Structure formats: C-alpha cells, structure tokens
Amino acid sequence: MTHVGERRQVSVLFADMVGFTAAVERLGEDGTLPFTQVIYNLMSDTVVEHGGTVSSFGGDSVMALFGLPEALEDGALRSCRAALAIQSAFAEAADEIERRFGLRPRMRVGVSSGVALMASIEGQDAPATAVGNTVNLASRIQNLAAAGNCLICDTTRRLVEGQVELNFDDEYDIKGVSKRRKLWNLLAIRKAATRFDASVARGLSHFVGREKELAALSDTFSVAGGDFKVVDLVGEAGLGKTRLVFEFLQQINPKESRLYRGHCAADRTQVPFYPFLEVVNEAFQIRSEDETAEISLKLKTGLTGLGLDNPENLGLLLNLLGKEPPAGSLDGLDGVLIGHRTRNLLRAMLRAECARSIVIFLIEDIHWIDSASAEFLGKIVGDGEPNNLFVLHTRRPEYAPGWSDNWRVTEIALMPLSSNEIGHLVQTRLQVDNLPLSLVEQVSKRAGGNPLFGEEILSFLISKGALSVDVENANFDIDLASSGLPESMRSLFTVRMDRLEPSDKALLQAASVIGRRFDPGLLTSVLQTDGSVGETLRRLQTLDLIHRDDRSSDYEFKHVLLRDTVYQSLLSEQAAELHLAIATALEQRNENRFGEVAGALAHHYLRTERRDLAFKYNALAGARSLGVYSLGDANRYFESALGLYQSDPGCANDREFAAFLVDYSTCSNISLKITEFIELAPHVRPILGRLGDTYQHVVFLHHYIACLVYNGRYVDAFATQQDLTAMAERLDTPETAAYALVSELSVSCYFGQLSNEAFEAKRREAEVAMKSVQDAYLQNFFLAILAWNETSRGRFAHAYETTRRMVDLGKAKNDPRSLGYATALNALIAMLSDDHAKALEIAEQALKVSHAEFERASAEAARTAALVPLERPEALGEVKRFISKCEQDGWGLFLSGPDMMLGVALTMNGRIDEGLRHMEDAIGRREREGYDLAADWYRLFLAELYLGILSGEGEASLGLLFRNVRSLSWVFMFGAGRIIKLIDQACENPLFDRNGYYVARGQMILGLLYKLKKKKGLAVEHLRDARRIADQIGPSPFLTRIDVALADLEAAT
C-alpha cells in the first residue's frame, strides 16, 4: 500500500465529454442527473476494469490513477488501454444514449506518467490521491485532445513503446510547464504482432538470402561468453545490414545479455564520442528534456550501482554530456587528463557491466565514426578486453577501421542477392503465390541484387499503377512499367518526391536538413505550422518514406540515400533558410545548455549567412572537443572558425577572437600541428596587440614559442620569448609568470643562453609561481623541461631522478603524459649509455603508454634511433621514414636525433662516404639553427665513427673498400687529428657539466684513440677520467666498455 506523503510512479488519466455544458442546458435538471450517471458509470467501470482507481469525478470528467493505491508494473500500458476502452465504450453505447437523451457524447482523453506525491486532501482518514505536475499535465493534455482522440505525454510514450500504435501529434506550450512538450496520438494497443510486421514497421527490408550470414553472426556470439569477440558487418548501402542485425537481436534472450547501442551519423562525424553519448544516455535513462540536476542524480545512481561513484566520475560524465560538472570535481585537470580519464571511466563502466552478464555493444554505420570514438574503440579491440563483451559494428566497404585486421575481428561481408532471392523478396513483399516472370525479371535487372532498391521499385510500380495485387496473384503491366522505371535508387527517390503533396514535400525537405534522424518537436518549431506536423508525418510513414525510432521520440528517413536525395533537391537559398531556422530553434530549445548542441549549431550556422554565430559555435564545439581530448575533432572545428574569421573578420570582435586563439594555440601545440600555427601567428599577433597585455596573449605566445622550438626555429623562439617575458613582468600575476618562466626554461634547453646557475635560479622562481597555478599541462611541461635539461647537460643521474618524479606524478594523477615522456626520455638515456636493446624495449613501452603527440613523437624518435646500433635490417629505412615525416610535419626538433643516426646507419651499411658527409653536414645544420648542444652531440658520434674506421671494426669486402676509398684514405691520414679536434670542440660547450656524461664520453673516445695508437699513458689517463664520471651515472654498457679497455691496457703491461 502507498503511504500518505510517499512519492510514487503513476499514470494519470483525465477524460471528459466535449460540449457537456450545452448538453446540460438542453437536458435540464431532470435529464442531467441520469445522463451524468451514464457518463460516470461508463468511464468508472472502464477504468476499474483495467486496474485503475477513480480519484475524482466532476460531472462530465473523471480523473483516474494507475499505480495507486497498489503499485503497478504496467501502469502506463493499463492507462492507455483504459483510454482507448473509454472511447470504444462510448462508441458502442452511442446509439442507446442518443435514443434515451437525444445526443451522442464525444469524449477526449489525456494521459500523463511520472512521479506524483500521494496526499489526503480531505483529511487524515480520507483516501489518498495524487498531486503534483504529473496530475496537472494530464489535465492540460486532455484539454488539448480533439474529440474522439486520446493524447499521451512523451514519458508515457517511452513506457509503452513497442506495445502501442502511436503517431506524433505536435509539440505544445503548456500552461504551467516550463518547456514545450511533445504529445502523441494513441491509436491502438498492439496485439501479438508478427516479427515480420514489426520489421516492416521499423522500416527494415525483408529478410531474404542472408541465412548464412545470420548463422555466422550467431555462431560467433555463441562463443563470446567469457571471451572477447568482434564482428565487422560490411555491406553497400541497402544490402540489408540493419535487417540482419535486427534478426540477430531477435534471437537473443534479453534476460541473459545486455544490449547497448549507438549509431554514427554523417552530420556528427566531428562530435566526440557521439555513439557513446547515446550509450551513456540509454544506460542511465537520460532524456533530452531532463534538467542537469535530474541528470546528475541518474548518473550518480547508475555509477553507484556499478561501484564507480565518486565526484570526479560524475564530473567526467557530465562533461562528456556537455553539462557543467559539479564545482571542484575536475579541479587541476586539463583537456588531456579529462579525455584520458573519461576513456578510462568508459572502460571501467564496460568492465562492470561485463562482470554481470555478456554485453552486446552495437555501433551502427561506423563509416561515419568520429575520431575520438574510433580511437577508443580501436583501443578496446587492440587490448581484447573486457571478457564477456561482444562488439558488433556495421559499415560500408569504403571505410576500413584501423582494427579490421585484428585477429579478434570476424568480418561478415554482405554480397548482392541473386535473381532467385530478389524474386523471393518480391513474393514475400506482395504476399502472393504467383508472380509474373516479367515482374521478377524487371525488378532483378534494375535492383542489381540490392534488396532496398528492389523494394523501392515495387513501391514505385504500385504507386504508378503498373502493379496491383489481388488475393492470389500480382498483376503487372510491363508496358506501363517500362515507360518510366528509374535506373537508379536516387532517381527513383526523386520521382517519389515529385509525387508528394507540396506540404508533405516541404516537411520532408525540412527534416532532411536536420538529418537522417530528426526530432518531430524540433521540426514543429522550425515549420511553425498550425498543428499539422503530426498528420503529415503519419502520411509520410504510410508512404514508407520515414519510420519512428522505437528507442526514442525521433523519426528517421527510411534510408540515408532518401535523406540525401531530398536534401539535394533544395536550392541553396532554401537550404540556408532551413539551416537558419533549425539553428535558431535549437538555440531557443537549449538555452544555457549550448555546450550540448554546439556541434549541431556549428553545423547549421556554417550553412547560413550568420557568420558570427557560425564562428561562435565552431569555436565552442572545438573547445568542447579539446576538453575531452578529441584533438582531431577540435582541430576541424577550430580550422572552420579560423577560416570564417579570415574571410570575414567582422564575425568576431577582438576579445572573442583572442579567447578563441587560446584554445586554438593550445590544441595546435598538443596535437603538434606546428606549420599551420607558425604561419598564422604573425598575422594574428597584431590583433592580440590591440588588446594590450592580456592573459590570452601570454598563453598564445607560450604555445607559439613551443611550436617554434618543435619546428627547429630556436633563434626565433628566443626572440619571441623576450616579448613574452616582458609582457608577463608587466602583468605581474602568478599565472602569466608561470607561463613565461616555463617557456624561458624550455628555450634555454635548445638555444643555450642560461648557465647552470642561471637555470637553477629560474627553476626556483618558476616553482614558486607554479604553486599558485592549477594547470596539469604546465606542470607536466615544466617537469619534462627539467628532465630534458639534466639530460642535455649530461647529468643522467639527475635526469633519472626527475623522470622518477614524473612517473610518480603520472601514477598519482593517472596522467599518461608524465608516464609517456619520462619513459621516452629513459629510452634515450639508455641508448646514450650504449644499452641499445634496453633503449628499444623502453621506447616501445613509451609508445604504448603515450597519448599526447609530443610524447609519442619523442618515443618514436628514441625507438627509431635505437634500431641503428642494434643493426636491425629495417633500421635505415625506419630512420629515413621518420625523418621524412618530421620534415613533412615541420617537426625539426624531433628529427635531430634520427638525423644524426642516419649518418651512422649509412656508414654501418657500407655507405661510408655518404654517411660521414651526412654527419658533417648535420653538424652545420644544427649550428645554423642555433642548437649548439645537438651539434656537439653529433661531434661525439662522428668522432666515434672515425675511431671505428681507424680501429677496423667490422669486416669490409674489397668492393666496399673500393667504393669508399677516398673517405677511408682521408680518415686513415687525418682521422686521429679530426677526432681530437671534434672532442675538444664538443667538450668546450659551457652547458655540458664537467662531470657529466658527454665529457665522459669524450674522454673515453680519446682514451680508446690513444690505446689504438699505443700511447698507454694517455689512454689510461683519459679512460680513468671517463670511468670516474661514468661510475656516478651507474652500471651500463658504457661503463663496461671503459672497464674492458682499462683491463686490456693493464693486461698488456
């Protein structure tokens, strides 16, 4: 029983008689009482018969509750049955009532479902009734219903979906309700509909000729329990992918598995995680009209059930859905961390669901998948977990996902149907025993094995009058058919469009601008009609052009080709007007929630003359993509916004453009889109300058300097750094000081202008400023600079200490950047320490844990360089490939290591002339760039190459000696002197620590040279000095090499 004061899920029914006041006046007092009794008895008996309770009666109207006093699992369905039964009861009694009272009553019914408060209005002992918004809404809905009709709210529609026949009525402004509400005409309760009828209702093609594919799909699923399986369903448009998926799902017992489904759309390819947004909304039962507070409650409840409830996870999901996260829930997290943790949370949710039962994860039309979803799905497939997961995705053959060749993936390709199968399709569709052979031949010839086209041809022939069906036979007029049967599906759709009534065609065109799937409420707002949208949708549904999505209130074009054909029929001016109307309606319907629909608004405004709003929403959509670390999508939105501004600077004022440049520069930096940013910067700096000294200008310059460094333009970076430092000093805030100091330290690692003492002083100053800044990106960048500075100066022990700090930070904050860069740097240190196998192993590990482009590029540079001394057969080709990529992408910094190793690889491959010349030229390239540290590293490597040639390392054929005779002759005559000069020049670099690795390596090379020349005293002196330094770094092949040389010298005594 329900207790007073309890909240309860109920369905509320209001029904009244149209024209009751006039009837009472006509009947008089004596006739009104018996008439009212008849009305009441009919309505109350019907309500009770279907499990409801009459809560109140007002002469001509009744209020009924379903779910009070006893809770009902199917209260919404019972209320719908009662609503229709009331109409039936009055229709059956109409003749008798007219005989007795001289009038025929006509009823209207409204139903609303939701939470209501149980209360005793008339006293403590009085029966409880329901009060609240659900009750008020039902009353309002009843008043909107036409005579003889039943209207239900959208919540009721969701509760009875699939069990009733509905049509969209309209979207209404309802008194006392803040948002417009969709209302639906209740037509009938479905009775044991066949699966075939259900499939047709869903707009699916008939199931013909796919038995083998269905068996393959079912067989793969049968072994997925406790395992991880992927099915890649591939087929051209119209070949029956959706139909096959539907048939497969009909075989699945819903009690033994969980189904989560999302779809990709052509106009949502830049919306990060778009199919996963659908999955989250469905899993947590989130509705489009839910307020943020209600969504938060649903997410929190769902996360609790999965054992994942905490403030950060709630904030991550709200951010993913475009909502404002709770205050403090994501503090200290930037876009990279938010994106990384969001991906981890989605994986954790998936694991939790798979621990309960096998999960079917269906994603349709992945040929339109966004980059973030593709990356996430590829990671899941690559890892092959969690177990108990069955991934099923559909696509067209022109798109091949990056994971398609994974051994866990089973591809099922749909081929065109045979002529016999098309004939069977025709027979099934027409439901006749006998078919004219000419009909089968015509359809088979034109359809080309495509079942959708075959069905459309039949619809066309029927509409044209060339095909009719009686009880047993199909009648086909081949002459009439041949005179105008379209050759292609698009032309067929065009002909069908031309035959529509103007109002129906106009609605279909407006819907096509929204997309293949469209919200009827949005369509109502756009067309601003007089309530005829629902009726038009019914006609179009009858014509098999659209169908309702049974998982939402949306409608959908029967096929994407139909939607495309309709959209392409619009003139440019018509399309622009509709895009503008849709965008305006979206803004009005999503006030204060623009982040949720920024992508859609960007899409629509971009196709209008409102360049200001197109800029605004492309910038906002880009920022939202950046906020979940979907860099591909963010870059596309930012490029679109930038293009708008460049073609029309009036689309944004200086402050709006400056705010955009902060996000644009951040995204360009972390995605290593260097060249475009560097080309843009000189053109936009004057715009920033018009605003004077600002935080936005500081952040922009910071990222600009970083990109100049990555591009190898160290001198330009240093010059720009002076501007940044001066601006930060004038602004005098911790945030701007932190950005400027970190930039200054970064530049000094390449264009060495800071001594060891000066660097340390700047580092301490930066640490003080960083304490006031909650910026995960800047914190990581700062630690990376400190680690690289120690490496650059040869202090490997200190570098290891810093990388350990980075690893600890990465683990503590679950930040892949710290882990990635620290691991990549450790790989480089291992390579310089001559532990090349370890270097390769660590570099490959770095590639696995790295997510940001900077860390991945660093790891790939280390991996490529490590291949050379290991003499891997692919080394030379890999080094050339990576250098080519760096040159193409403007990554001058990242090619500096591989550029050196290319010379080594050429020499080791017997191309000694070319290799030595490349090394000498590379030294000149780094010096011209201002990267003297790299030039001196090269000198050490070149000196070691000369030493290797002098010592005769390796076996040389006569042919090799002949091809390199000039360089070999020069080395044997002048090599020793060149080695000494190279070492002296390198070790004079003031930035090299006197007790660091590079000085030690120089001393080792000199010791080995003097050992080769039998100058034992000098050899021992230099080798011992080298050992003294190397011993501080720790055990390594480098130290072993020194010890072996010293042992040889001692043994020779």
LINWO-V390654 format. One record per run of one state. SS is the DSSP state (H for helix, E for strand, - for the rest). FROM is the first residue (numbers start at 1). TO is the last residue. If there is no record, write none. Layout:
[[SS FROM TO] [SS FROM TO]]
//
This chain:
[[- 1 6] [E 7 17] [- 18 19] [H 20 49] [- 50 52] [E 53 57] [- 58 60] [E 61 66] [- 67 74] [H 75 101] [- 102 106] [E 107 119] [- 120 128] [E 129 131] [- 132 132] [H 133 144] [- 145 149] [E 150 153] [H 154 160] [- 161 163] [E 164 172] [- 173 180] [E 181 189] [- 190 194] [H 195 201] [- 202 210] [H 211 222] [- 223 227] [E 228 234] [- 235 240] [H 241 250] [- 251 256] [E 257 263] [- 264 265] [H 266 268] [- 269 273] [H 274 283] [- 284 291] [H 292 306] [- 307 310] [H 311 320] [- 321 334] [H 335 356] [- 357 357] [E 358 364] [- 365 365] [H 366 368] [- 369 370] [H 371 383] [- 384 388] [E 389 395] [- 396 408] [E 409 413] [- 414 418] [H 419 430] [- 431 433] [E 434 434] [- 435 436] [H 437 447] [- 448 450] [H 451 464] [- 465 466] [E 467 469] [- 470 472] [E 473 476] [- 477 477] [H 478 482] [- 483 488] [H 489 498] [- 499 501] [H 502 514] [- 515 516] [E 517 519] [H 520 527] [- 528 532] [H 533 542] [- 543 545] [E 546 548] [- 549 553] [E 554 557] [- 558 559] [H 560 568] [- 569 571] [H 572 589] [- 590 593] [H 594 605] [- 606 610] [H 611 627] [- 628 630] [H 631 647] [- 648 648] [H 649 651] [- 652 653] [H 654 670] [- 671 673] [H 674 690] [- 691 694] [H 695 710] [- 711 713] [H 714 731] [- 732 733] [H 734 748] [- 749 755] [H 756 770] [- 771 775] [H 776 793] [- 794 795] [H 796 812] [- 813 815] [H 816 832] [- 833 835] [H 836 849] [- 850 852] [H 853 869] [- 870 874] [H 875 889] [- 890 894] [H 895 908] [- 909 911] [H 912 929] [- 930 931] [H 932 951] [- 952 957] [H 958 963] [- 964 964] [H 965 987] [- 988 996] [H 997 1012] [- 1013 1015] [H 1016 1033] [- 1034 1036] [H 1037 1051] [- 1052 1053]]
//
